[in-house]
Amino acid sequence: MADESQQNGSAQAGQTQQQQVRMQILAQYIRDLSFENAVAQKGAPTGDVQPEISVQVSLDARKRGTEHQYEVISKFRVTSKNKEDGQTLFLAELDYGGVFHIEGVPEDQLHPFLMIECPRMLFPFVRRIISDLTRDGGFPPFNMDPVDFVALYRQELARRAEQKKSDQQAVADGPETS
C-alpha cells in the first residue's frame, strides 16, 4: 500500500513538472516565399530528365518585446536539378515564422527548445506549403521528408565550436609579419 501511494505521489509530481512547461503558438505566417520554374522560363530540358532534389534548412529565433514571447523563423530552400546535365528545374524558397508563448523552460534549455521544438511544431505547415507550391508551379507535389531538428541543432553546435576553435587559434598565432 505504501509503495502504491508513493508511486501515485511521484506520478503526480511528474505531472506537475510537465504542466509547468507551457508552449502556445500565437501566430504563424509566411515571411517570404518564392518559386522559380526554370523549365518554363528556359524551355523543356533536352534528353532524359531525372530530377535530383536538395533541401537546405536554417533556423533563427529571437525574443520579442512581450514577456515569454519568441519568434522562430524556419528557412527552407528546395532545389531540383536534372541529374544528367545539372540544369535547375525549379527553386523554391520559404521563410516561415511562428510566434510562441513559452513559460517554464529553464534558461539553459531555452535555446535548444526554440531551435528544436518550435520548428517541429511548424514543420507540417511548411511541408504542406512546399507541396502545394511545387504542384501549383507545374511539377509533381514535393512531399518533404521530416527534418531531424535535433541533428540539425547538434550540427550547428559543432560548427560553432569548430569556428570558435579556429578563431582562437588565429588569435593565438597572431598576425603574420614579413
C-alpha positions as MATLAB code, in Angstrom:
seq = 'MADESQQNGSAQAGQTQQQQVRMQILAQYIRDLSFENAVAQKGAPTGDVQPEISVQVSLDARKRGTEHQYEVISKFRVTSKNKEDGQTLFLAELDYGGVFHIEGVPEDQLHPFLMIECPRMLFPFVRRIISDLTRDGGFPPFNMDPVDFVALYRQELARRAEQKKSDQQAVADGPETS';
ca = [
       0.000    0.000    0.000;
       2.777    2.432    0.914;
       4.569    1.659   -2.361;
       1.379    2.328   -4.291;
       0.825    5.745   -2.670;
       4.490    6.667   -3.242;
       4.158    5.766   -6.911;
       0.981    7.835   -7.202;
       2.678   10.736   -5.416;
       5.716   10.643   -7.701;
       3.480   10.339  -10.758;
       1.569   13.427   -9.639;
       4.837   15.297   -9.048;
       5.963   14.340  -12.561;
       2.685   15.621  -13.989;
       3.067   18.873  -12.053;
       6.555   19.345  -13.516;
       5.269   18.687  -17.031;
       2.394   21.124  -16.531;
       4.860   23.892  -15.656;
       6.222   23.965  -19.215;
       3.741   25.788  -21.389;
       4.040   26.424  -25.108;
       1.390   28.067  -27.216;
       1.587   29.052  -30.886;
       0.234   32.597  -31.045;
       0.716   33.149  -34.785;
       2.126   31.511  -37.903;
       2.978   33.330  -41.099;
       4.846   33.280  -44.375;
       7.577   35.900  -44.160;
       8.972   35.294  -47.641;
       8.045   32.928  -50.459;
       9.378   32.477  -53.961;
       9.158   29.847  -56.659;
      11.118   29.836  -59.902;
      10.125   27.419  -62.642;
      13.303   27.311  -64.748;
      11.761   24.801  -67.165;
       9.002   27.244  -68.119;
      11.477   30.128  -68.421;
      14.165   28.343  -70.461;
      12.155   25.649  -72.187;
      11.999   21.935  -71.569;
      15.374   20.267  -70.973;
      16.612   18.036  -73.745;
      17.219   14.349  -73.114;
      16.225   12.300  -70.111;
      15.036   14.268  -67.075;
      16.000   12.751  -63.742;
      15.225   15.269  -61.007;
      17.522   15.429  -58.010;
      16.112   17.443  -55.130;
      18.109   19.026  -52.332;
      16.711   20.741  -49.249;
      18.594   23.257  -47.142;
      17.216   24.309  -43.776;
      18.277   27.131  -41.484;
      16.695   28.425  -38.300;
      16.607   31.685  -36.429;
      14.970   32.630  -33.130;
      14.674   35.838  -31.170;
      12.953   37.161  -28.079;
      10.076   39.562  -28.683;
       9.232   42.665  -26.660;
       6.474   40.884  -24.738;
       7.463   38.680  -21.814;
       7.682   34.928  -22.643;
       7.191   35.532  -26.384;
       9.620   34.342  -29.023;
       9.698   34.422  -32.803;
      11.139   31.443  -34.664;
      11.860   31.557  -38.404;
      12.424   28.363  -40.420;
      14.081   28.950  -43.794;
      13.769   26.267  -46.454;
      15.466   26.250  -49.850;
      14.366   23.410  -52.149;
      16.292   22.997  -55.391;
      15.512   20.495  -58.125;
      18.216   19.868  -60.733;
      18.380   17.492  -63.648;
      20.829   14.714  -62.718;
      22.011   14.354  -66.301;
      23.085   17.923  -67.113;
      22.817   19.760  -63.763;
      20.277   22.282  -65.069;
      17.938   23.717  -62.483;
      14.333   22.618  -62.901;
      12.870   24.661  -60.048;
      13.868   26.602  -56.971;
      11.506   27.159  -54.027;
      12.351   29.323  -51.029;
      10.165   29.702  -47.971;
      10.748   31.653  -44.759;
       8.040   30.541  -42.359;
       7.634   32.114  -38.945;
       5.875   31.379  -35.734;
       5.289   33.444  -32.628;
       5.357   31.348  -29.468;
       4.426   31.955  -25.855;
       6.768   29.798  -23.771;
       6.856   29.501  -19.990;
       8.522   27.117  -17.576;
      11.543   26.182  -19.696;
      14.802   26.618  -17.750;
      17.066   29.307  -19.212;
      19.815   26.807  -20.104;
      17.297   24.724  -22.095;
      15.507   27.598  -23.827;
      17.773   27.849  -26.874;
      17.509   24.147  -27.814;
      13.768   24.296  -27.105;
      13.367   27.233  -29.516;
      15.536   25.632  -32.200;
      14.102   22.111  -31.974;
      10.564   22.020  -30.574;
       9.220   25.199  -32.157;
      10.313   24.342  -35.739;
       8.996   20.817  -35.177;
       5.562   22.298  -34.456;
       5.690   24.451  -37.611;
       7.014   21.753  -39.952;
       3.696   20.171  -41.048;
       2.548   23.575  -42.301;
       5.845   24.180  -44.113;
       5.621   20.759  -45.723;
       2.105   21.476  -46.983;
       3.079   24.878  -48.400;
       6.087   23.431  -50.271;
       3.974   20.560  -51.615;
       1.269   22.923  -52.865;
       3.851   25.335  -54.253;
       5.616   22.712  -56.366;
       2.299   21.306  -57.592;
       0.940   24.760  -58.450;
       4.272   25.523  -60.148;
       3.731   22.730  -62.662;
       5.657   19.880  -61.038;
       4.598   16.831  -59.045;
       3.967   17.793  -55.400;
       7.163   17.519  -53.380;
       6.419   15.897  -50.007;
       9.438   16.815  -47.957;
      10.802   14.157  -45.622;
      10.595   15.048  -41.934;
      13.513   17.171  -40.731;
      15.538   15.944  -37.769;
      15.783   19.236  -35.878;
      17.816   17.615  -33.083;
      20.527   16.571  -35.569;
      20.367   19.995  -37.212;
      20.852   21.657  -33.820;
      23.793   19.394  -32.957;
      25.435   20.116  -36.333;
      25.116   23.847  -35.696;
      26.648   23.487  -32.216;
      29.558   21.501  -33.683;
      30.033   24.091  -36.440;
      30.088   26.923  -33.891;
      32.559   25.052  -31.663;
      34.854   24.462  -34.647;
      34.558   28.127  -35.665;
      35.390   29.251  -32.128;
      38.361   26.893  -32.030;
      39.749   28.195  -35.346;
      39.160   31.821  -34.235;
      41.072   31.163  -31.007;
      43.882   29.516  -32.975;
      44.108   32.540  -35.301;
      44.345   34.891  -32.283;
      46.990   32.676  -30.647;
      49.079   32.607  -33.838;
      48.915   36.402  -34.046;
      49.199   38.477  -37.204;
      51.713   37.389  -39.794;
      54.664   39.722  -40.343;
      57.132   39.771  -43.168;
];
